[in-house]
Amino acid sequence: MQQRRMSKEARRDHLLDTAAEIVATRGAEALTLTTLAEAAGVTKPITYNHFESREFLLLALYRRYDEWLAARMREGLRGKARDLAGAARVIAASYLDCTVTYGGVYDAAVAALAAYPQHQGIHGKIRRAYCAAFSRALGPFLSGAEGLLTPGRWIALYGVAEELGRAVLDGDLPRAEAEAEIASAMIALTLHPG
C-alpha cells in the first residue's frame, strides 16, 4: 500500500516534532539537517527545502514555541480573563504550560542559536518580546496605569516568570506554587507602578 504524501505544512510540523525529539534526547549539538532527515525518514533535500540550514531549523523550532505560547495566552484571555487577576492567572498558566511542555528543547535551541554571531543578542530579543506580550495582555486591565510602568517593571515580570518556570523544570518548585507566584507578582508589580 502506498503511503499518502504529506502536505508541506504537515511535513514541516513532522520535521519540527522530530527535531524537538532529537534535541530532547540527544541535545542540540546532535541536531543537523542530516540527522533530522535520517530520524524523520526523509531525504536530506527535503529538510533543506523546509529549513535551508541548521540555523533556520533552530529558529523555526524556537519560534514555534513562542507562537504556541502567544496563541495559548490569546485564547485564554478571550475566554477567561475578566479582570487583572484573571488575566494574570491565564498568563501564568500559559507560560508554565509552555515551559513544562517545551522548556528544555526551547532553552537548548536558543542556546544553540546564540552561538551564531548574528543571534548573540537573542536573549534580549526574547526578553523584549515577552515584556511586550505581557504589556499587551495586561494593559486592558490596568485602567491607564500601564503608561506608568517602567521598562524595568516589565523586565521584572518576565524575570519572575522565567525563573519560576525554570524552578519547576528543575524540580525545585511545584507547578501550582509557581503559577500562583507568577500571577501574584504580575498583580503586585502592575497595581503598584510607582
Backbone as CSV, one residue per row, in Angstrom:
resi,resn,N_x,N_y,N_z,CA_x,CA_y,CA_z,C_x,C_y,C_z
1,MET,0.848,-1.182,0.000,0.000,0.000,0.000,0.891,1.242,0.000
2,GLN,0.582,2.170,-0.884,1.382,3.384,-0.997,0.951,4.395,0.067
3,GLN,1.943,5.008,0.703,1.670,5.983,1.754,1.307,7.327,1.127
4,ARG,0.307,7.995,1.691,-0.105,9.313,1.190,0.976,10.326,1.464
5,ARG,1.127,11.248,0.535,2.108,12.320,0.704,1.573,13.336,1.701
6,MET,2.458,13.872,2.476,2.071,14.905,3.445,2.015,16.246,2.749
7,SER,1.133,17.110,3.231,1.137,18.495,2.753,2.427,19.138,3.239
8,LYS,2.782,20.244,2.630,4.012,20.936,3.027,3.963,21.329,4.506
9,GLU,2.810,21.815,4.956,2.654,22.213,6.358,2.760,21.012,7.295
10,ALA,2.122,19.895,6.922,2.194,18.688,7.755,3.623,18.152,7.792
11,ARG,4.326,18.202,6.658,5.712,17.737,6.620,6.586,18.605,7.518
12,ARG,6.384,19.929,7.462,7.163,20.836,8.304,6.907,20.547,9.782
13,ASP,5.637,20.346,10.145,5.308,20.017,11.532,5.979,18.716,11.960
14,HIS,5.946,17.719,11.082,6.587,16.432,11.377,8.091,16.621,11.571
15,LEU,8.711,17.410,10.712,10.148,17.667,10.836,10.471,18.405,12.139
16,LEU,9.638,19.387,12.507,9.877,20.114,13.757,9.660,19.216,14.977
17,ASP,8.656,18.341,14.913,8.451,17.381,16.003,9.671,16.471,16.145
18,THR,10.185,16.018,15.006,11.354,15.143,15.016,12.584,15.892,15.528
19,ALA,12.747,17.146,15.104,13.871,17.963,15.578,13.801,18.138,17.092
20,ALA,12.604,18.397,17.615,12.433,18.554,19.060,12.801,17.268,19.789
21,GLU,12.437,16.142,19.224,12.768,14.853,19.835,14.287,14.632,19.854
22,ILE,14.956,15.007,18.766,16.418,14.882,18.727,17.048,15.746,19.810
23,VAL,16.592,16.997,19.911,17.151,17.907,20.913,16.876,17.380,22.323
24,ALA,15.662,16.886,22.547,15.298,16.396,23.881,16.088,15.157,24.281
25,THR,16.381,14.292,23.332,17.028,13.024,23.675,18.544,13.028,23.482
26,ARG,19.032,13.831,22.525,20.463,13.777,22.209,21.174,15.117,22.341
27,GLY,20.405,16.181,22.569,20.992,17.509,22.707,20.996,18.270,21.389
28,ALA,21.056,19.600,21.504,21.008,20.461,20.315,22.213,20.247,19.411
29,GLU,23.351,19.874,19.993,24.547,19.673,19.167,24.360,18.513,18.185
30,ALA,23.448,17.598,18.472,23.187,16.462,17.574,22.235,16.825,16.442
31,LEU,21.626,17.981,16.517,20.635,18.368,15.509,21.312,19.001,14.296
32,THR,21.253,18.310,13.188,21.698,18.834,11.900,20.616,18.486,10.892
33,LEU,20.707,19.032,9.713,19.725,18.682,8.690,19.883,17.219,8.281
34,THR,21.076,16.702,8.368,21.308,15.297,8.049,20.693,14.385,9.104
35,THR,20.952,14.665,10.391,20.368,13.822,11.439,18.851,13.944,11.448
36,LEU,18.349,15.123,11.117,16.900,15.305,11.034,16.315,14.453,9.911
37,ALA,16.952,14.477,8.747,16.469,13.681,7.614,16.445,12.201,7.980
38,GLU,17.523,11.728,8.589,17.604,10.313,8.971,16.510,9.950,9.975
39,ALA,16.352,10.766,10.999,15.362,10.472,12.046,13.929,10.572,11.530
40,ALA,13.695,11.474,10.583,12.338,11.671,10.053,12.019,10.726,8.903
41,GLY,13.047,10.029,8.422,12.824,9.093,7.316,12.577,9.783,5.988
42,VAL,13.253,10.922,5.790,13.123,11.658,4.531,14.517,11.892,3.953
43,THR,14.544,12.383,2.734,15.837,12.692,2.131,16.334,14.033,2.628
44,LYS,17.632,14.210,2.576,18.246,15.462,3.034,17.714,16.680,2.254
45,PRO,17.498,16.573,0.929,16.938,17.740,0.223,15.582,18.193,0.759
46,ILE,14.811,17.268,1.306,13.511,17.673,1.880,13.737,18.569,3.089
47,THR,14.705,18.227,3.929,14.960,19.078,5.090,15.478,20.444,4.643
48,TYR,16.333,20.466,3.612,16.839,21.748,3.104,15.717,22.569,2.467
49,ASN,14.781,21.903,1.858,13.642,22.594,1.247,12.816,23.337,2.300
50,HIS,12.772,22.783,3.505,11.976,23.401,4.576,12.768,24.400,5.409
51,PHE,14.073,24.166,5.605,14.806,24.980,6.569,16.074,25.656,6.054
52,GLU,16.582,25.274,4.932,17.748,25.905,4.306,19.060,25.627,5.028
53,SER,19.068,25.710,6.371,20.294,25.480,7.137,19.918,25.101,8.571
54,ARG,20.912,24.639,9.322,20.695,24.313,10.729,20.220,25.548,11.498
55,GLU,20.781,26.689,11.182,20.379,27.933,11.838,18.885,28.190,11.656
56,PHE,18.389,28.035,10.431,16.971,28.278,10.176,16.089,27.221,10.837
57,LEU,16.598,26.013,10.955,15.869,24.967,11.675,15.742,25.339,13.154
58,LEU,16.833,25.773,13.760,16.788,26.190,15.169,15.859,27.382,15.364
59,LEU,15.893,28.335,14.444,14.983,29.485,14.509,13.528,29.030,14.452
60,ALA,13.233,28.118,13.534,11.860,27.626,13.395,11.412,26.910,14.657
61,LEU,12.320,26.160,15.256,11.987,25.417,16.468,11.673,26.367,17.620
62,TYR,12.518,27.354,17.838,12.275,28.278,18.957,11.036,29.143,18.692
63,ARG,10.848,29.594,17.455,9.671,30.416,17.140,8.374,29.634,17.283
64,ARG,8.444,28.348,17.003,7.250,27.504,17.125,6.691,27.568,18.545
65,TYR,7.559,27.502,19.531,7.107,27.513,20.916,6.639,28.902,21.341
66,ASP,7.300,29.937,20.864,6.837,31.293,21.157,5.444,31.515,20.574
67,GLU,5.229,31.045,19.354,3.910,31.195,18.719,2.858,30.376,19.463
68,TRP,3.238,29.187,19.904,2.304,28.348,20.664,1.886,29.057,21.941
69,LEU,2.855,29.628,22.659,2.547,30.341,23.898,1.670,31.561,23.625
70,ALA,1.995,32.328,22.603,1.199,33.523,22.286,-0.244,33.139,21.964
71,ALA,-0.421,32.076,21.193,-1.783,31.631,20.852,-2.520,31.157,22.095
72,ARG,-1.823,30.452,22.967,-2.432,29.945,24.194,-2.863,31.107,25.107
73,MET,-2.022,32.129,25.197,-2.365,33.295,26.018,-3.572,34.022,25.427
74,ARG,-3.563,34.251,24.115,-4.700,34.946,23.478,-6.004,34.191,23.705
75,GLU,-5.951,32.890,23.501,-7.145,32.067,23.674,-7.661,32.143,25.109
76,GLY,-6.772,32.016,26.072,-7.158,32.070,27.479,-7.694,33.425,27.891
77,LEU,-7.067,34.484,27.389,-7.518,35.831,27.746,-8.902,36.114,27.180
78,ARG,-9.176,35.602,25.999,-10.511,35.798,25.403,-11.582,35.085,26.209
79,GLY,-11.269,33.906,26.709,-12.296,33.110,27.353,-12.424,33.262,28.848
80,LYS,-11.346,33.627,29.535,-11.384,33.544,30.991,-11.039,34.824,31.734
81,ALA,-10.368,35.737,31.095,-9.870,36.912,31.815,-10.914,38.022,31.831
82,ARG,-11.443,38.279,33.013,-12.434,39.344,33.173,-11.862,40.529,33.966
83,ASP,-10.716,40.275,34.612,-10.077,41.310,35.413,-8.574,41.038,35.454
84,LEU,-7.843,41.898,36.145,-6.390,41.764,36.211,-5.978,40.413,36.807
85,ALA,-6.641,39.997,37.864,-6.289,38.724,38.498,-6.508,37.555,37.543
86,GLY,-7.615,37.585,36.809,-7.892,36.527,35.836,-6.873,36.512,34.710
87,ALA,-6.505,37.703,34.236,-5.501,37.792,33.169,-4.154,37.276,33.663
88,ALA,-3.781,37.636,34.881,-2.506,37.179,35.447,-2.490,35.662,35.572
89,ARG,-3.612,35.074,35.989,-3.680,33.614,36.111,-3.549,32.936,34.749
90,VAL,-4.204,33.501,33.726,-4.120,32.937,32.371,-2.680,32.996,31.863
91,ILE,-2.049,34.143,32.039,-0.664,34.297,31.566,0.264,33.335,32.303
92,ALA,0.123,33.246,33.613,0.972,32.348,34.404,0.772,30.897,33.981
93,ALA,-0.482,30.482,33.830,-0.760,29.099,33.434,-0.234,28.812,32.033
94,SER,-0.430,29.739,31.109,0.043,29.551,29.736,1.560,29.470,29.696
95,TYR,2.214,30.362,30.416,3.670,30.385,30.437,4.220,29.064,30.982
96,LEU,3.629,28.598,32.067,4.107,27.346,32.654,3.743,26.142,31.801
97,ASP,2.591,26.170,31.126,2.258,25.080,30.196,3.356,24.942,29.149
98,CYS,3.751,26.065,28.581,4.791,26.061,27.558,6.129,25.628,28.140
99,THR,6.467,26.139,29.303,7.745,25.808,29.935,7.837,24.325,30.260
100,VAL,6.794,23.782,30.860,6.800,22.374,31.243,6.818,21.476,30.004
101,THR,6.068,21.855,28.981,5.973,21.022,27.787,7.199,21.135,26.900
102,TYR,7.724,22.358,26.726,8.770,22.581,25.721,10.037,23.234,26.248
103,GLY,10.087,23.546,27.528,11.167,24.352,28.071,12.576,23.868,27.796
104,GLY,12.829,22.589,27.983,14.173,22.081,27.763,14.607,22.197,26.318
105,VAL,13.720,21.879,25.402,14.029,21.969,23.973,14.178,23.439,23.576
106,TYR,13.297,24.282,24.082,13.355,25.714,23.777,14.696,26.292,24.246
107,ASP,15.067,26.018,25.481,16.331,26.539,26.022,17.528,26.053,25.209
108,ALA,17.512,24.783,24.832,18.624,24.227,24.054,18.693,24.862,22.665
109,ALA,17.541,25.078,22.035,17.521,25.705,20.708,18.028,27.146,20.790
110,VAL,17.596,27.876,21.793,18.039,29.261,21.965,19.544,29.310,22.248
111,ALA,20.033,28.426,23.093,21.472,28.390,23.395,22.277,28.078,22.133
112,ALA,21.787,27.162,21.318,22.482,26.825,20.071,22.456,28.010,19.108
113,LEU,21.347,28.715,19.053,21.261,29.898,18.188,22.214,30.992,18.646
114,ALA,22.366,31.146,19.952,23.237,32.197,20.488,24.691,32.000,20.076
115,ALA,25.051,30.800,19.630,26.413,30.539,19.167,26.683,31.165,17.795
116,TYR,25.625,31.486,17.061,25.786,32.153,15.770,25.977,33.643,16.031
117,PRO,26.979,34.271,15.423,27.239,35.697,15.689,26.004,36.588,15.502
118,GLN,25.203,36.325,14.492,24.036,37.170,14.229,22.905,36.970,15.241
119,HIS,23.040,35.983,16.121,21.992,35.727,17.119,22.502,35.876,18.551
120,GLN,23.645,36.501,18.722,24.197,36.635,20.072,23.296,37.462,20.982
121,GLY,22.461,38.304,20.431,21.530,39.103,21.237,20.160,38.476,21.384
122,ILE,20.049,37.182,21.138,18.737,36.537,21.131,18.044,36.582,22.492
123,HIS,18.802,36.499,23.572,18.166,36.527,24.892,17.486,37.874,25.150
124,GLY,18.122,38.957,24.734,17.495,40.268,24.861,16.274,40.397,23.976
125,LYS,16.355,39.858,22.775,15.209,39.893,21.855,14.017,39.135,22.450
126,ILE,14.282,37.988,23.020,13.219,37.196,23.652,12.629,37.952,24.839
127,ARG,13.493,38.519,25.676,13.015,39.279,26.840,12.119,40.435,26.398
128,ARG,12.557,41.191,25.382,11.747,42.320,24.893,10.408,41.847,24.341
129,ALA,10.416,40.725,23.633,9.165,40.198,23.068,8.195,39.782,24.169
130,TYR,8.699,39.128,25.215,7.812,38.720,26.309,7.324,39.921,27.114
131,CYS,8.175,40.903,27.321,7.733,42.114,28.024,6.606,42.792,27.239
132,ALA,6.750,42.871,25.928,5.710,43.474,25.094,4.430,42.643,25.139
133,ALA,4.566,41.324,25.119,3.389,40.452,25.181,2.665,40.600,26.514
134,PHE,3.422,40.659,27.607,2.799,40.842,28.919,2.099,42.205,28.999
135,SER,2.731,43.224,28.453,2.150,44.565,28.461,0.837,44.590,27.672
136,ARG,0.833,43.970,26.498,-0.395,43.914,25.689,-1.491,43.127,26.399
137,ALA,-1.108,42.027,27.026,-2.095,41.170,27.679,-2.682,41.811,28.934
138,LEU,-1.852,42.477,29.706,-2.325,43.063,30.966,-2.846,44.483,30.802
139,GLY,-2.411,45.173,29.762,-2.782,46.571,29.542,-4.262,46.876,29.668
140,PRO,-5.134,46.078,29.037,-6.573,46.375,29.126,-7.141,46.334,30.542
141,PHE,-6.423,45.749,31.468,-6.924,45.616,32.836,-6.271,46.602,33.804
142,LEU,-5.462,47.521,33.267,-4.702,48.416,34.140,-5.268,49.828,34.220
143,SER,-6.345,50.124,33.572,-7.021,51.419,33.660,-6.076,52.596,33.482
144,GLY,-5.254,52.553,32.454,-4.358,53.662,32.165,-3.055,53.632,32.919
145,ALA,-2.925,52.755,33.903,-1.695,52.709,34.702,-0.526,52.091,33.940
146,GLU,-0.822,51.405,32.799,0.275,50.750,32.093,1.334,51.738,31.628
147,GLY,0.929,52.993,31.374,1.888,54.012,30.979,2.845,54.390,32.102
148,LEU,2.456,54.096,33.334,3.309,54.406,34.486,4.332,53.318,34.766
149,LEU,4.144,52.160,34.145,5.066,51.053,34.390,6.350,51.262,33.604
150,THR,7.458,51.198,34.287,8.757,51.394,33.653,9.163,50.123,32.909
151,PRO,10.084,50.241,31.957,10.592,49.031,31.298,11.149,48.031,32.314
152,GLY,11.762,48.549,33.372,12.294,47.658,34.400,11.223,46.815,35.066
153,ARG,10.036,47.375,35.199,8.930,46.637,35.822,8.518,45.456,34.942
154,TRP,8.432,45.691,33.612,8.079,44.603,32.695,9.181,43.548,32.665
155,ILE,10.427,43.988,32.731,11.548,43.043,32.761,11.486,42.213,34.040
156,ALA,11.130,42.845,35.146,10.991,42.111,36.406,9.901,41.042,36.297
157,LEU,8.786,41.384,35.649,7.715,40.402,35.458,8.202,39.223,34.631
158,TYR,8.929,39.523,33.568,9.474,38.456,32.728,10.450,37.598,33.541
159,GLY,11.293,38.244,34.319,12.264,37.511,35.126,11.600,36.581,36.130
160,VAL,10.523,37.042,36.742,9.785,36.210,37.687,9.253,34.966,36.977
161,ALA,8.588,35.171,35.841,8.026,34.040,35.095,9.125,33.083,34.640
162,GLU,10.205,33.634,34.124,11.313,32.821,33.613,11.944,31.976,34.720
163,GLU,12.261,32.582,35.831,12.946,31.847,36.901,12.029,30.863,37.619
164,LEU,10.774,31.233,37.821,9.860,30.281,38.451,9.581,29.109,37.514
165,GLY,9.490,29.373,36.217,9.341,28.290,35.242,10.544,27.363,35.267
166,ARG,11.725,27.942,35.334,12.960,27.138,35.404,12.988,26.300,36.692
167,ALA,12.512,26.877,37.789,12.470,26.139,39.057,11.529,24.937,38.957
168,VAL,10.419,25.103,38.246,9.508,23.971,38.034,10.203,22.902,37.199
169,LEU,10.859,23.315,36.110,11.582,22.358,35.253,12.652,21.611,36.036
170,ASP,13.342,22.308,36.919,14.422,21.698,37.700,13.909,20.850,38.863
171,GLY,12.597,20.884,39.110,12.029,20.117,40.212,12.169,20.785,41.567
172,ASP,12.499,22.088,41.566,12.689,22.813,42.818,11.400,23.413,43.377
173,LEU,10.344,23.438,42.570,9.107,24.091,42.983,7.928,23.401,42.308
174,PRO,6.861,23.132,43.045,5.675,22.554,42.408,5.047,23.556,41.434
175,ARG,4.498,23.051,40.376,3.920,23.911,39.351,2.839,24.822,39.919
176,ALA,1.953,24.303,40.728,0.855,25.117,41.265,1.390,26.303,42.063
177,GLU,2.444,26.081,42.822,3.028,27.174,43.597,3.650,28.216,42.676
178,ALA,4.358,27.757,41.652,4.972,28.689,40.697,3.911,29.505,39.980
179,GLU,2.833,28.856,39.585,1.752,29.552,38.888,1.148,30.640,39.772
180,ALA,0.906,30.321,41.028,0.347,31.304,41.962,1.316,32.467,42.172
181,GLU,2.599,32.175,42.278,3.597,33.229,42.495,3.736,34.143,41.281
182,ILE,3.706,33.569,40.081,3.785,34.400,38.873,2.583,35.334,38.811
183,ALA,1.398,34.782,39.024,0.182,35.608,38.977,0.221,36.694,40.048
184,SER,0.653,36.342,41.260,0.736,37.332,42.344,1.722,38.442,42.003
185,ALA,2.866,38.082,41.439,3.872,39.079,41.073,3.339,40.007,39.993
186,MET,2.614,39.453,39.031,2.037,40.286,37.972,1.067,41.296,38.548
187,ILE,0.246,40.855,39.455,-0.732,41.760,40.071,-0.003,42.820,40.900
188,ALA,0.922,42.399,41.740,1.619,43.329,42.630,2.437,44.339,41.837
189,LEU,3.141,43.901,40.828,4.034,44.794,40.083,3.283,45.726,39.124
190,THR,2.073,45.370,38.771,1.306,46.253,37.877,0.347,47.153,38.637
191,LEU,-0.128,46.729,39.803,-1.052,47.574,40.571,-0.333,48.680,41.318
192,HIS,0.936,48.498,41.559,1.719,49.485,42.307,2.878,49.958,41.459
193,PRO,2.585,50.731,40.383,3.633,51.117,39.439,4.623,52.148,39.971
194,GLY,4.280,52.859,41.012,5.158,53.923,41.479,6.171,53.487,42.480
